[in-house]
Protein backbone atom coordinates (compact mmCIF):
# COMPACT_ATOMS: atom_id res chain seq x y z
CA UNK A 1 0.00 0.00 0.00
CA UNK A 2 2.80 2.38 0.95
CA UNK A 3 4.64 1.49 -2.23
CA UNK A 4 1.56 2.30 -4.35
CA UNK A 5 1.11 5.60 -2.52
CA UNK A 6 4.75 6.54 -3.15
CA UNK A 7 4.31 5.65 -6.79
CA UNK A 8 1.29 7.95 -7.03
CA UNK A 9 3.31 10.77 -5.43
CA UNK A 10 6.11 10.30 -7.95
CA UNK A 11 3.64 10.27 -10.86
CA UNK A 12 2.00 13.44 -9.55
CA UNK A 13 5.40 15.15 -9.22
CA UNK A 14 6.38 14.16 -12.76
CA UNK A 15 3.09 15.49 -14.13
CA UNK A 16 3.54 18.72 -12.17
CA UNK A 17 7.07 19.18 -13.52
CA UNK A 18 5.86 18.54 -17.06
CA UNK A 19 3.07 21.10 -16.66
CA UNK A 20 5.45 23.72 -15.26
CA UNK A 21 8.50 23.09 -17.42
CA UNK A 22 7.06 21.41 -20.51
CA UNK A 23 5.67 24.52 -22.24
CA UNK A 24 9.10 26.17 -22.10
CA UNK A 25 10.55 23.24 -24.04
CA UNK A 26 8.31 24.01 -27.02
CA UNK A 27 10.29 26.14 -29.49
CA UNK A 28 8.70 29.43 -30.56
CA UNK A 29 10.65 30.49 -33.64
CA UNK A 30 10.91 34.20 -34.29
CA UNK A 31 8.76 35.66 -37.04
CA UNK A 32 10.71 36.24 -40.23
CA UNK A 33 10.42 39.06 -42.71
CA UNK A 34 8.47 41.43 -40.47
CA UNK A 35 8.52 45.19 -41.00
CA UNK A 36 7.99 48.31 -38.94
CA UNK A 37 4.46 49.65 -39.12
CA UNK A 38 5.63 52.78 -40.91
CA UNK A 39 7.10 50.61 -43.67
CA UNK A 40 3.67 49.03 -44.23
CA UNK A 41 1.79 52.32 -44.19
CA UNK A 42 -0.21 53.69 -47.11
CA UNK A 43 0.30 57.15 -48.60
CA UNK A 44 -2.72 58.44 -46.67
CA UNK A 45 -1.65 56.88 -43.36
CA UNK A 46 -0.98 59.04 -40.32
CA UNK A 47 0.62 58.24 -36.97
CA UNK A 48 0.28 60.09 -33.68
CA UNK A 49 1.67 59.27 -30.26
CA UNK A 50 -1.00 58.68 -27.62
CA UNK A 51 0.34 57.79 -24.19
CA UNK A 52 3.51 56.54 -25.84
CA UNK A 53 1.71 54.33 -28.38
CA UNK A 54 2.03 55.18 -32.07
CA UNK A 55 -1.58 55.10 -33.25
CA UNK A 56 -2.19 54.56 -36.95
CA UNK A 57 -5.16 56.41 -38.43
CA UNK A 58 -6.64 57.79 -41.61
CA UNK A 59 -8.91 60.77 -41.93
CA UNK A 60 -10.84 62.93 -44.34
CA UNK A 61 -13.32 65.77 -44.49
CA UNK A 62 -13.86 68.88 -42.41
CA UNK A 63 -17.60 68.94 -41.69
CA UNK A 64 -19.38 68.49 -38.39
CA UNK A 65 -19.90 66.43 -36.37
CA UNK A 66 -16.65 64.54 -36.22
CA UNK A 67 -17.00 60.79 -36.68
CA UNK A 68 -14.57 58.30 -35.15
CA UNK A 69 -14.72 54.79 -36.63
CA UNK A 70 -13.78 51.77 -34.49
CA UNK A 71 -13.19 48.36 -36.07
CA UNK A 72 -13.87 44.96 -34.53
CA UNK A 73 -11.79 41.95 -33.50
CA UNK A 74 -9.27 40.56 -36.03
CA UNK A 75 -9.87 43.63 -38.16
CA UNK A 76 -8.36 47.06 -38.72
CA UNK A 77 -9.25 50.42 -40.23
CA UNK A 78 -9.23 48.76 -43.65
CA UNK A 79 -12.79 47.67 -42.86
CA UNK A 80 -13.94 51.30 -43.26
CA UNK A 81 -12.46 51.74 -46.75
CA UNK A 82 -15.91 52.00 -48.39
CA UNK A 83 -17.47 54.26 -45.78
CA UNK A 84 -14.73 56.75 -44.91
CA UNK A 85 -14.43 58.62 -48.24
CA UNK A 86 -18.20 58.93 -48.63
CA UNK A 87 -18.80 60.12 -45.08
CA UNK A 88 -15.88 62.52 -45.42
CA UNK A 89 -17.82 64.45 -48.06
CA UNK A 90 -19.97 65.85 -45.25
CA UNK A 91 -18.14 65.14 -41.99
CA UNK A 92 -14.70 65.08 -40.39
CA UNK A 93 -13.98 61.34 -40.26
CA UNK A 94 -11.22 59.45 -38.47
CA UNK A 95 -10.65 55.69 -38.58
CA UNK A 96 -7.88 54.20 -36.47
CA UNK A 97 -6.33 50.85 -35.57
CA UNK A 98 -6.90 49.69 -32.01
CA UNK A 99 -3.88 48.23 -30.15
CA UNK A 100 -3.02 44.69 -31.32
CA UNK A 101 -4.48 45.35 -34.76
CA UNK A 102 -3.55 47.10 -37.98
CA UNK A 103 -0.45 49.27 -37.90
CA UNK A 104 -0.83 50.82 -34.46
CA UNK A 105 2.19 50.24 -32.24
CA UNK A 106 2.39 46.99 -30.28
CA UNK A 107 4.12 47.58 -26.93
CA UNK A 108 5.81 44.48 -25.57
CA UNK A 109 6.32 45.85 -22.06
CA UNK A 110 4.43 48.43 -20.09
CA UNK A 111 4.05 49.92 -16.66
CA UNK A 112 0.62 50.30 -15.15
CA UNK A 113 -2.52 49.48 -17.09
CA UNK A 114 -2.39 46.84 -19.82
CA UNK A 115 -2.63 48.65 -23.18
CA UNK A 116 -4.44 45.67 -24.68
CA UNK A 117 -7.24 45.69 -22.11
CA UNK A 118 -10.65 47.04 -23.11
CA UNK A 119 -10.74 49.69 -20.37
CA UNK A 120 -7.39 51.09 -21.48
CA UNK A 121 -8.55 51.16 -25.09
CA UNK A 122 -11.42 53.42 -24.01
CA UNK A 123 -8.86 55.79 -22.49
CA UNK A 124 -6.74 55.57 -25.63
CA UNK A 125 -9.73 56.64 -27.71
CA UNK A 126 -10.18 59.73 -25.54
CA UNK A 127 -6.45 60.42 -25.80
CA UNK A 128 -6.57 60.15 -29.58
CA UNK A 129 -9.44 62.63 -29.70
CA UNK A 130 -7.36 64.98 -27.54
CA UNK A 131 -4.36 64.70 -29.84
CA UNK A 132 -6.48 65.38 -32.92
CA UNK A 133 -8.29 68.31 -31.33
CA UNK A 134 -11.70 66.62 -31.30
CA UNK A 135 -13.74 67.72 -28.33
CA UNK A 136 -16.89 65.79 -29.19
CA UNK A 137 -17.67 63.10 -31.74
CA UNK A 138 -20.12 60.53 -33.00
CA UNK A 139 -18.59 57.11 -32.38
CA UNK A 140 -19.20 54.46 -35.03
CA UNK A 141 -18.22 50.99 -33.82
CA UNK A 142 -18.44 47.61 -35.50
CA UNK A 143 -18.63 44.42 -33.40
CA UNK A 144 -16.13 44.71 -30.52
CA UNK A 145 -15.52 48.29 -31.64
CA UNK A 146 -19.15 48.95 -30.81
CA UNK A 147 -18.55 47.78 -27.25
CA UNK A 148 -15.57 50.15 -26.92
CA UNK A 149 -17.71 52.99 -28.31
CA UNK A 150 -20.47 52.30 -25.77
CA UNK A 151 -18.00 52.16 -22.91
CA UNK A 152 -16.49 55.46 -24.04
CA UNK A 153 -19.95 57.04 -23.98
CA UNK A 154 -20.39 55.81 -20.40
CA UNK A 155 -16.98 57.06 -19.25
CA UNK A 156 -16.91 60.32 -21.23
CA UNK A 157 -20.57 61.28 -21.86
CA UNK A 158 -19.64 64.92 -22.47
CA UNK A 159 -17.46 63.88 -25.42
CA UNK A 160 -19.84 61.56 -27.27
CA UNK A 161 -22.63 63.15 -29.27
CA UNK A 162 -24.21 59.94 -30.56
CA UNK A 163 -23.44 56.29 -31.23
CA UNK A 164 -23.70 54.19 -34.37
CA UNK A 165 -23.41 50.56 -33.32
CA UNK A 166 -22.84 48.17 -36.20
CA UNK A 167 -23.55 44.56 -35.21
CA UNK A 168 -22.14 45.39 -31.76
CA UNK A 169 -20.80 42.69 -29.43
CA UNK A 170 -22.57 43.54 -26.18
CA UNK A 171 -24.19 40.56 -24.49
CA UNK A 172 -21.23 38.22 -24.27
CA UNK A 173 -18.94 39.20 -21.40
CA UNK A 174 -15.18 38.79 -21.28
CA UNK A 175 -13.30 35.66 -20.42
CA UNK A 176 -13.85 34.08 -16.98
CA UNK A 177 -11.25 35.01 -14.38
CA UNK A 178 -9.69 31.53 -14.33
CA UNK A 179 -8.96 31.72 -18.05
CA UNK A 180 -7.38 35.16 -17.77
CA UNK A 181 -5.18 33.86 -14.96
CA UNK A 182 -4.20 30.84 -17.05
CA UNK A 183 -3.48 32.91 -20.18
CA UNK A 184 -1.22 35.23 -18.20
CA UNK A 185 0.99 32.54 -16.71
CA UNK A 186 4.63 32.51 -17.88
CA UNK A 187 3.97 29.20 -19.62
CA UNK A 188 1.09 30.54 -21.70
CA UNK A 189 2.90 33.80 -22.40
CA UNK A 190 5.61 31.62 -23.93
CA UNK A 191 3.22 29.51 -26.01
CA UNK A 192 0.75 32.30 -26.76
CA UNK A 193 2.39 33.60 -29.94
CA UNK A 194 2.18 30.11 -31.48
CA UNK A 195 -1.54 30.00 -30.72
CA UNK A 196 -2.02 33.52 -32.09
CA UNK A 197 -0.35 32.56 -35.36
CA UNK A 198 -3.13 30.07 -35.98
CA UNK A 199 -5.26 32.99 -37.14
CA UNK A 200 -3.42 32.58 -40.44
CA UNK A 201 -5.20 29.22 -40.74
CA UNK A 202 -8.70 29.89 -39.39
CA UNK A 203 -8.93 33.61 -40.10
CA UNK A 204 -10.19 33.29 -43.68
CA UNK A 205 -13.02 30.96 -42.60
CA UNK A 206 -13.95 33.37 -39.82
CA UNK A 207 -13.99 36.21 -42.32
CA UNK A 208 -16.22 34.29 -44.69
CA UNK A 209 -18.61 33.52 -41.83
CA UNK A 210 -18.93 37.27 -41.27
CA UNK A 211 -20.27 37.81 -44.80
CA UNK A 212 -23.74 36.83 -46.00
CA UNK A 213 -22.19 36.16 -49.40
CA UNK A 214 -18.65 34.82 -48.79
CA UNK A 215 -17.80 35.15 -52.48
CA UNK A 216 -17.64 38.92 -51.94
CA UNK A 217 -14.66 38.43 -49.64
CA UNK A 218 -12.18 38.46 -52.49
CA UNK A 219 -8.48 37.71 -52.35
CA UNK A 220 -7.77 41.43 -52.72
CA UNK A 221 -9.93 42.27 -49.71
CA UNK A 222 -8.38 39.46 -47.69
CA UNK A 223 -4.93 40.81 -48.55
CA UNK A 224 -5.98 44.15 -47.06
CA UNK A 225 -6.97 42.45 -43.85
CA UNK A 226 -3.82 40.34 -43.56
CA UNK A 227 -1.33 43.05 -44.48
CA UNK A 228 -0.76 43.89 -40.77
CA UNK A 229 0.38 40.30 -40.19
CA UNK A 230 3.68 41.48 -41.65
CA UNK A 231 4.17 43.93 -38.76
CA UNK A 232 6.69 43.33 -35.99
CA UNK A 233 5.36 41.41 -32.97
CA UNK A 234 1.85 41.05 -34.35
CA UNK A 235 1.59 37.55 -32.88
CA UNK A 236 2.66 38.49 -29.37
CA UNK A 237 0.39 41.53 -29.37
CA UNK A 238 -2.59 39.45 -30.49
CA UNK A 239 -1.92 37.02 -27.65
CA UNK A 240 -1.62 39.86 -25.13
CA UNK A 241 -4.96 41.17 -26.38
CA UNK A 242 -6.55 37.72 -26.01
CA UNK A 243 -5.13 37.29 -22.52
CA UNK A 244 -6.40 40.74 -21.46
CA UNK A 245 -10.00 40.04 -22.45
CA UNK A 246 -12.32 41.58 -19.88
CA UNK A 247 -16.02 42.18 -19.35
CA UNK A 248 -17.12 45.79 -19.79
CA UNK A 249 -20.43 44.97 -18.09
CA UNK A 250 -22.44 46.86 -20.67
CA UNK A 251 -25.89 45.20 -20.42
CA UNK A 252 -26.37 46.41 -16.85
CA UNK A 253 -25.59 50.01 -17.84
CA UNK A 254 -27.75 50.51 -20.92
CA UNK A 255 -30.15 52.89 -19.14
CA UNK A 256 -27.26 55.30 -18.60
CA UNK A 257 -26.78 55.77 -22.34
CA UNK A 258 -29.07 58.77 -22.67
CA UNK A 259 -28.00 59.81 -26.16
CA UNK A 260 -29.11 59.10 -29.74
CA UNK A 261 -28.11 55.64 -30.90
CA UNK A 262 -28.41 53.93 -34.24
CA UNK A 263 -28.12 50.14 -34.19
CA UNK A 264 -27.38 48.59 -37.57
CA UNK A 265 -27.31 44.84 -38.19
CA UNK A 266 -27.16 42.56 -41.16
CA UNK A 267 -30.12 40.20 -41.23
CA UNK A 268 -27.71 37.26 -41.53
CA UNK A 269 -25.15 38.02 -38.85
CA UNK A 270 -23.59 34.72 -37.82
CA UNK A 271 -20.98 36.33 -35.55
CA UNK A 272 -23.21 38.51 -33.36
CA UNK A 273 -26.71 37.12 -33.99
CA UNK A 274 -29.12 39.65 -35.47
CA UNK A 275 -31.54 39.02 -32.60
CA UNK A 276 -28.98 40.48 -30.19
CA UNK A 277 -28.87 43.76 -32.11
CA UNK A 278 -32.68 43.86 -32.16
CA UNK A 279 -32.68 43.26 -28.41
CA UNK A 280 -30.09 45.99 -27.84
CA UNK A 281 -32.10 48.56 -29.77
CA UNK A 282 -35.17 47.72 -27.67
CA UNK A 283 -33.25 48.10 -24.39
CA UNK A 284 -31.46 51.37 -25.13
CA UNK A 285 -33.39 54.52 -24.15
CA UNK A 286 -33.03 56.40 -27.47
CA UNK A 287 -32.19 53.83 -30.13
CA UNK A 288 -33.21 53.37 -33.72
CA UNK A 289 -32.78 50.05 -35.51
CA UNK A 290 -31.92 49.30 -39.11
CA UNK A 291 -31.66 45.69 -40.28
CA UNK A 292 -29.98 45.41 -43.66
CA UNK A 293 -31.33 42.57 -45.83
CA UNK A 294 -29.02 39.97 -47.37
CA UNK A 295 -26.11 41.20 -45.28
CA UNK A 296 -23.76 39.81 -42.65
CA UNK A 297 -21.64 41.05 -39.76
CA UNK A 298 -19.97 43.96 -41.52
CA UNK A 299 -22.59 45.98 -43.46
CA UNK A 300 -20.12 48.83 -43.99
CA UNK A 301 -18.20 46.46 -46.26
CA UNK A 302 -20.69 44.00 -47.70
CA UNK A 303 -23.64 46.40 -48.08
CA UNK A 304 -22.03 49.86 -48.07
CA UNK A 305 -24.84 51.70 -49.83
CA UNK A 306 -27.51 50.58 -47.35
CA UNK A 307 -25.10 51.21 -44.46
CA UNK A 308 -24.27 54.74 -45.62
CA UNK A 309 -27.91 55.63 -46.24
CA UNK A 310 -28.81 54.57 -42.70
CA UNK A 311 -25.92 56.48 -41.12
CA UNK A 312 -26.45 59.63 -43.17
CA UNK A 313 -30.16 59.70 -42.40
CA UNK A 314 -29.44 59.23 -38.70
CA UNK A 315 -26.83 62.00 -38.62
CA UNK A 316 -29.14 64.49 -40.35
CA UNK A 317 -31.53 64.51 -37.43
CA UNK A 318 -29.01 64.13 -34.59
CA UNK A 319 -26.93 67.24 -35.31
C-alpha positions as a printed Julia matrix, in Angstrom:
319×3 Matrix{Float64}:
   0.0    0.0     0.0
   2.8    2.38    0.95
   4.64   1.49   -2.23
   1.56   2.3    -4.35
   1.11   5.6    -2.52
   4.75   6.54   -3.15
   4.31   5.65   -6.79
   1.29   7.95   -7.03
   3.31  10.77   -5.43
   6.11  10.3    -7.95
   3.64  10.27  -10.86
   2.0   13.44   -9.55
   5.4   15.15   -9.22
   6.38  14.16  -12.76
   3.09  15.49  -14.13
   3.54  18.72  -12.17
   7.07  19.18  -13.52
   5.86  18.54  -17.06
   3.07  21.1   -16.66
   5.45  23.72  -15.26
   8.5   23.09  -17.42
   7.06  21.41  -20.51
   5.67  24.52  -22.24
   9.1   26.17  -22.1
  10.55  23.24  -24.04
   8.31  24.01  -27.02
  10.29  26.14  -29.49
   8.7   29.43  -30.56
  10.65  30.49  -33.64
  10.91  34.2   -34.29
   8.76  35.66  -37.04
  10.71  36.24  -40.23
  10.42  39.06  -42.71
   8.47  41.43  -40.47
   8.52  45.19  -41.0
   7.99  48.31  -38.94
   4.46  49.65  -39.12
   5.63  52.78  -40.91
   7.1   50.61  -43.67
   3.67  49.03  -44.23
   1.79  52.32  -44.19
  -0.21  53.69  -47.11
   0.3   57.15  -48.6
  -2.72  58.44  -46.67
  -1.65  56.88  -43.36
  -0.98  59.04  -40.32
   0.62  58.24  -36.97
   0.28  60.09  -33.68
   1.67  59.27  -30.26
  -1.0   58.68  -27.62
   0.34  57.79  -24.19
   3.51  56.54  -25.84
   1.71  54.33  -28.38
   2.03  55.18  -32.07
  -1.58  55.1   -33.25
  -2.19  54.56  -36.95
  -5.16  56.41  -38.43
  -6.64  57.79  -41.61
  -8.91  60.77  -41.93
 -10.84  62.93  -44.34
 -13.32  65.77  -44.49
 -13.86  68.88  -42.41
 -17.6   68.94  -41.69
 -19.38  68.49  -38.39
 -19.9   66.43  -36.37
 -16.65  64.54  -36.22
 -17.0   60.79  -36.68
 -14.57  58.3   -35.15
 -14.72  54.79  -36.63
 -13.78  51.77  -34.49
 -13.19  48.36  -36.07
 -13.87  44.96  -34.53
 -11.79  41.95  -33.5
  -9.27  40.56  -36.03
  -9.87  43.63  -38.16
  -8.36  47.06  -38.72
  -9.25  50.42  -40.23
  -9.23  48.76  -43.65
 -12.79  47.67  -42.86
 -13.94  51.3   -43.26
 -12.46  51.74  -46.75
 -15.91  52.0   -48.39
 -17.47  54.26  -45.78
 -14.73  56.75  -44.91
 -14.43  58.62  -48.24
 -18.2   58.93  -48.63
 -18.8   60.12  -45.08
 -15.88  62.52  -45.42
 -17.82  64.45  -48.06
 -19.97  65.85  -45.25
 -18.14  65.14  -41.99
 -14.7   65.08  -40.39
 -13.98  61.34  -40.26
 -11.22  59.45  -38.47
 -10.65  55.69  -38.58
  -7.88  54.2   -36.47
  -6.33  50.85  -35.57
  -6.9   49.69  -32.01
  -3.88  48.23  -30.15
  -3.02  44.69  -31.32
  -4.48  45.35  -34.76
  -3.55  47.1   -37.98
  -0.45  49.27  -37.9
  -0.83  50.82  -34.46
   2.19  50.24  -32.24
   2.39  46.99  -30.28
   4.12  47.58  -26.93
   5.81  44.48  -25.57
   6.32  45.85  -22.06
   4.43  48.43  -20.09
   4.05  49.92  -16.66
   0.62  50.3   -15.15
  -2.52  49.48  -17.09
  -2.39  46.84  -19.82
  -2.63  48.65  -23.18
  -4.44  45.67  -24.68
  -7.24  45.69  -22.11
 -10.65  47.04  -23.11
 -10.74  49.69  -20.37
  -7.39  51.09  -21.48
  -8.55  51.16  -25.09
 -11.42  53.42  -24.01
  -8.86  55.79  -22.49
  -6.74  55.57  -25.63
  -9.73  56.64  -27.71
 -10.18  59.73  -25.54
  -6.45  60.42  -25.8
  -6.57  60.15  -29.58
  -9.44  62.63  -29.7
  -7.36  64.98  -27.54
  -4.36  64.7   -29.84
  -6.48  65.38  -32.92
  -8.29  68.31  -31.33
 -11.7   66.62  -31.3
 -13.74  67.72  -28.33
 -16.89  65.79  -29.19
 -17.67  63.1   -31.74
 -20.12  60.53  -33.0
 -18.59  57.11  -32.38
 -19.2   54.46  -35.03
 -18.22  50.99  -33.82
 -18.44  47.61  -35.5
 -18.63  44.42  -33.4
 -16.13  44.71  -30.52
 -15.52  48.29  -31.64
 -19.15  48.95  -30.81
 -18.55  47.78  -27.25
 -15.57  50.15  -26.92
 -17.71  52.99  -28.31
 -20.47  52.3   -25.77
 -18.0   52.16  -22.91
 -16.49  55.46  -24.04
 -19.95  57.04  -23.98
 -20.39  55.81  -20.4
 -16.98  57.06  -19.25
 -16.91  60.32  -21.23
 -20.57  61.28  -21.86
 -19.64  64.92  -22.47
 -17.46  63.88  -25.42
 -19.84  61.56  -27.27
 -22.63  63.15  -29.27
 -24.21  59.94  -30.56
 -23.44  56.29  -31.23
 -23.7   54.19  -34.37
 -23.41  50.56  -33.32
 -22.84  48.17  -36.2
 -23.55  44.56  -35.21
 -22.14  45.39  -31.76
 -20.8   42.69  -29.43
 -22.57  43.54  -26.18
 -24.19  40.56  -24.49
 -21.23  38.22  -24.27
 -18.94  39.2   -21.4
 -15.18  38.79  -21.28
 -13.3   35.66  -20.42
 -13.85  34.08  -16.98
 -11.25  35.01  -14.38
  -9.69  31.53  -14.33
  -8.96  31.72  -18.05
  -7.38  35.16  -17.77
  -5.18  33.86  -14.96
  -4.2   30.84  -17.05
  -3.48  32.91  -20.18
  -1.22  35.23  -18.2
   0.99  32.54  -16.71
   4.63  32.51  -17.88
   3.97  29.2   -19.62
   1.09  30.54  -21.7
   2.9   33.8   -22.4
   5.61  31.62  -23.93
   3.22  29.51  -26.01
   0.75  32.3   -26.76
   2.39  33.6   -29.94
   2.18  30.11  -31.48
  -1.54  30.0   -30.72
  -2.02  33.52  -32.09
  -0.35  32.56  -35.36
  -3.13  30.07  -35.98
  -5.26  32.99  -37.14
  -3.42  32.58  -40.44
  -5.2   29.22  -40.74
  -8.7   29.89  -39.39
  -8.93  33.61  -40.1
 -10.19  33.29  -43.68
 -13.02  30.96  -42.6
 -13.95  33.37  -39.82
 -13.99  36.21  -42.32
 -16.22  34.29  -44.69
 -18.61  33.52  -41.83
 -18.93  37.27  -41.27
 -20.27  37.81  -44.8
 -23.74  36.83  -46.0
 -22.19  36.16  -49.4
 -18.65  34.82  -48.79
 -17.8   35.15  -52.48
 -17.64  38.92  -51.94
 -14.66  38.43  -49.64
 -12.18  38.46  -52.49
  -8.48  37.71  -52.35
  -7.77  41.43  -52.72
  -9.93  42.27  -49.71
  -8.38  39.46  -47.69
  -4.93  40.81  -48.55
  -5.98  44.15  -47.06
  -6.97  42.45  -43.85
  -3.82  40.34  -43.56
  -1.33  43.05  -44.48
  -0.76  43.89  -40.77
   0.38  40.3   -40.19
   3.68  41.48  -41.65
   4.17  43.93  -38.76
   6.69  43.33  -35.99
   5.36  41.41  -32.97
   1.85  41.05  -34.35
   1.59  37.55  -32.88
   2.66  38.49  -29.37
   0.39  41.53  -29.37
  -2.59  39.45  -30.49
  -1.92  37.02  -27.65
  -1.62  39.86  -25.13
  -4.96  41.17  -26.38
  -6.55  37.72  -26.01
  -5.13  37.29  -22.52
  -6.4   40.74  -21.46
 -10.0   40.04  -22.45
 -12.32  41.58  -19.88
 -16.02  42.18  -19.35
 -17.12  45.79  -19.79
 -20.43  44.97  -18.09
 -22.44  46.86  -20.67
 -25.89  45.2   -20.42
 -26.37  46.41  -16.85
 -25.59  50.01  -17.84
 -27.75  50.51  -20.92
 -30.15  52.89  -19.14
 -27.26  55.3   -18.6
 -26.78  55.77  -22.34
 -29.07  58.77  -22.67
 -28.0   59.81  -26.16
 -29.11  59.1   -29.74
 -28.11  55.64  -30.9
 -28.41  53.93  -34.24
 -28.12  50.14  -34.19
 -27.38  48.59  -37.57
 -27.31  44.84  -38.19
 -27.16  42.56  -41.16
 -30.12  40.2   -41.23
 -27.71  37.26  -41.53
 -25.15  38.02  -38.85
 -23.59  34.72  -37.82
 -20.98  36.33  -35.55
 -23.21  38.51  -33.36
 -26.71  37.12  -33.99
 -29.12  39.65  -35.47
 -31.54  39.02  -32.6
 -28.98  40.48  -30.19
 -28.87  43.76  -32.11
 -32.68  43.86  -32.16
 -32.68  43.26  -28.41
 -30.09  45.99  -27.84
 -32.1   48.56  -29.77
 -35.17  47.72  -27.67
 -33.25  48.1   -24.39
 -31.46  51.37  -25.13
 -33.39  54.52  -24.15
 -33.03  56.4   -27.47
 -32.19  53.83  -30.13
 -33.21  53.37  -33.72
 -32.78  50.05  -35.51
 -31.92  49.3   -39.11
 -31.66  45.69  -40.28
 -29.98  45.41  -43.66
 -31.33  42.57  -45.83
 -29.02  39.97  -47.37
 -26.11  41.2   -45.28
 -23.76  39.81  -42.65
 -21.64  41.05  -39.76
 -19.97  43.96  -41.52
 -22.59  45.98  -43.46
 -20.12  48.83  -43.99
 -18.2   46.46  -46.26
 -20.69  44.0   -47.7
 -23.64  46.4   -48.08
 -22.03  49.86  -48.07
 -24.84  51.7   -49.83
 -27.51  50.58  -47.35
 -25.1   51.21  -44.46
 -24.27  54.74  -45.62
 -27.91  55.63  -46.24
 -28.81  54.57  -42.7
 -25.92  56.48  -41.12
 -26.45  59.63  -43.17
 -30.16  59.7   -42.4
 -29.44  59.23  -38.7
 -26.83  62.0   -38.62
 -29.14  64.49  -40.35
 -31.53  64.51  -37.43
 -29.01  64.13  -34.59
 -26.93  67.24  -35.31
